[in-house]
Amino acid sequence: ISKSSMDTIQVTFARGSAVLTEEGKAFLRSLGAALKRKPDVWKSVAIEGHTDATGTEATNRRLSKSRADSVKSFLQAEFGLSNIETVGRSSDKLRDLDNPESAMNRRVEFVPEW
């Protein structure tokens, strides 16, 4: 996985859920394998959890952090990866501004430190 593509990678979630989908797990297996093969290329990865604009700020903050934590747990369990931090962004950075309730907003994004 190239450095440039890491900035746009997404794993999406059902509304109100932090449970990884099978599609999300498949993607994370590809990502985890790539990161495991090249541990000298990245220093750390921050996983940012996001929500759509439904729900309260407090609920969305917790949910977005839970989404990021789910991805981190999966990558650690499947690949033994470390140097992963998580943060919950709530609905602060909507991907689909025209539709604040869009599934595109319920995601995690990866921010690597190279």
C-alpha positions, 0 to 999 in steps of 0.5 A, spaced: 500 500 500 503 506 497 504 512 502 499 516 498 493 511 498 494 511 506 491 518 507 484 516 503 483 509 506 476 508 509 472 502 513 465 504 514 460 502 519 453 501 520 449 506 524 450 506 531 455 500 531 462 499 532 462 492 529 467 491 523 463 488 517 466 482 513 468 487 508 471 491 513 475 485 515 477 483 508 480 490 507 484 490 514 487 483 512 490 486 506 492 493 510 495 489 516 499 484 511 502 490 507 504 494 514 507 487 517 511 486 511 514 493 511 515 495 518 521 499 517 516 504 512 512 507 518 513 509 525 506 509 527 499 509 525 493 513 528 486 511 526 481 516 526 474 514 528 468 518 525 460 518 525 455 521 521 451 527 524 445 523 528 446 522 535 449 527 541 456 530 541 457 525 547 454 519 544 458 520 537 465 522 541 464 515 544 462 511 538 467 514 534 473 512 539 470 505 539 470 504 532 477 506 532 479 501 537 475 496 534 480 497 528 486 497 532 484 491 536 483 487 529 490 489 527 493 487 533 490 480 534 491 478 527 498 481 525 501 483 532 501 490 530 503 495 535 505 503 535 497 504 533 493 510 536 486 511 536 482 518 536 474 519 536 473 525 531 465 524 532 462 528 526 467 533 526 470 531 519 464 529 515 466 526 508 459 527 505 457 534 507 451 534 503 448 528 506 450 529 514 447 522 515 450 518 509 454 512 511 460 515 508 461 519 514 461 513 519 468 510 518 475 510 520 481 513 517 488 511 517 493 517 518 500 514 518 507 517 520 512 515 515 
